[in-house]
Amino acid sequence: MCGIVGYVGSKPALDVVIEGLARLEYRGYDSAGVAILADGGLATAKRAGKLVNLRQALEEEPAPEGTAGMGHTRWATHGPPNDRNAHPHVDCSGRIAVIHNGIIENFASLRAELAERGHTLSSDTDTEAVAHLLEEELREVGALTEAMRRVCRRLEGAFTLVAVYADDPDVVVGARRNSPLVVGVGDGENFLASDVAAFIAHTRDAIELGQDQVVELRREGVTVTDFDGKPAEVREYHVDWDVTAAEKGGYDYFMLKEIAEQPRAVADTLLGRIGTDGRLSLDEMRISDEQLREIDKIIIIAAGTSYHAGLIAKYAIEHWAGVPCEVELASEFRYRDPILTRTTLVVAISQSGESMDTLMAVRHAREQHARVLGVCNVNGSTLPRECDGVLYTHAGPEIGVAATKTFLTQLVAVYLIALYLAQVRGTKWGDEVFAMVQLLATMPEKVEKVLETMDPVRELARSLADEHCVLFLGRHVGFPVALEGALKLKELAYMHAEGFAAGELKHGPIALIEDGLPVVVVVPPRARAVLHDKIVSNIQEIRARGARTIVIAEDGDDSVEPYSDMVIRVPAVPTLLQPLVATVPLQVFSCELATAKGHDVDQPRNLAKSVTVE
């Protein structure tokens, strides 16, 4: 997912832009570049690789000082990640520069048209066509903002575009369709970025940009219109965290910091959820109780880690609220002709609120007249604006690419949704719902207790640094936990890792067991006696075939000791809530093992923080 920064003000634009790009490095990228308006001209610099390469190039050949400019970190889609394909891209005159996030689907026909009209395009990208289209439009209209509107009406696909023009050196123009872009409003200066983290050191006041909107940034103000030039309504908001929340705070990696922040994040997500009447209250729901009582099916859509949160939500919703629930990968959802009606509730889970697969699934659900409830961590992102209601997870900024605290807060959010449905539909008494919320309120302390006992897990992870494969087993809600543990190891340590439902072991996966193979097993609480005893049998089966068994079990469960090479203890909690404590050791394990292998856990290879293209 590309990083975008734009600036107009009184400060040196290059400093502001480079600082913003540095704060967006977590998003994943393979090249970086800047464009600065100065001395009546346009200066650009771009390099493949990390931001340090661009900094080095700017030291060797400094850019002129100017107070307006933009920067970009690219995630390659069209063309390999080299200097030539890095952004910004310029027109034939070299006076217009464009940066872009997303995919322009009709770029091939546009490039062909431009070539026929005599334009020379020097990159493999879809983006460069926009610079040349702006060149043509500016010959007619003379103003960059109107030229951008005209070009956007010709484009197909998902895009965020930001452009500058040497003949109008005090303006930065942006446009948005299906891709994130937010405005930062300062005092005598204004910002554009794909994420508020880019400008949080300068201002915490922001403006949401809606679908198909163009924004003109000047030092003295911001103007937003639609693609036809009509004034657009915008929502202003205040970011409730500051720059210190986006810094490492003494930790070697953001991921370590974010794992440690989980008790606070869980507590913040629970804050204020009980009303003065003692009932569970979800202010952001925006779906009436009457409508919720009419719901006869729930479909959860999500991707990656959020999908695992959805799998756990299914157990909670069906158990507490008694509503049939399905969980689907967002990328597959709309391609199978799902059956949706006015009595279907779609719950869309996305940390960033910008995951394109999830957004397109939400739009399909809305077209079929289903009601949609979002679970999201980012205020001002696209998902909350396109849903009938939203539950924010209040995890704060998550810079590490691999989700940790956002996963736990998503679990809290879906538990609250399940309990709210139970309250509204009458499947739980009010005091039962209140008691469960109070139990959830004890979870930050229990997560903290797990974090305090992780030294043996770190030592275990270091001892497995030379392994090539780890398997994960679980039952009930422990199965999604196993999937999440395997995903974290793939993401961070680049190892073969698989999560299986333990009951499926004898249906094929047991063939993978060989002498010394590490297998992590998530054991259900003893209160679920049947499930518990069955998984203990699974442990015995794989141990008999030579597996190295690493068992996550609740305090006091001695029955696993004879069959375990190592037992990782977690506090005893109700079965449905166990993922909140059982996931944490797997996060620590993956982070430590990846570090032992010498990998950067904040920026794992080939990954971006959120996927904004299909």
Secondary structure, 3 states (H helix, E strand, C coil): CCEEEEEECCCCHHHHHHHHHHHCHHHCCCEEEEEEEECCEEEEEEEECCHHHHHHHHHHCCCCCCCEEEEEEECCCCCCCCCCCCCCEECCCCCEEEEEEEEECCHHHHHHHHHHCCCCCCCCCCCHHHHHHHHHHHHHHCCHHHHHHHHHCCCCEEEEEEEEECCCCCCEEEEEECCCCEEEECCCCEEEECCHHHCCCCCCEEEECCCCEEEEEECCEEEEEECCCCECCCEEEECCCCHHHHCCCCCCCHHHHHHHCHHHHHHHHHCCCECCCCCECCCCCCCCHHHHHHCCEEEEEECCHHHHHHHHHHHHHHHHHCCCEEEEEHHHHHHHCCCCCCCEEEEEEECCCCCHHHHHHHHHHHHCCCEEEEEECCCCCHHHHHCCEEEECCCCCCCCCCCCHHHHHHHHHHHHHHHHHHHHHCCCCHHHHHHHHHHHCCHHHHHHHHHCCCHHHHHHHHHCCCCCEEEEEECCCHHHHHHHHHHHHHHHHCCEEEEEEHHHHHHCHHHHCCCCCEEEEECCCCCCHHHHHHHHHHHHHHHHCCCEEEEEEECCCHHHHHHCCEEEEECCCCHHHCHHHHHHHHHHHHHHHHHHCCCCCCCCCCCCCCCCCC
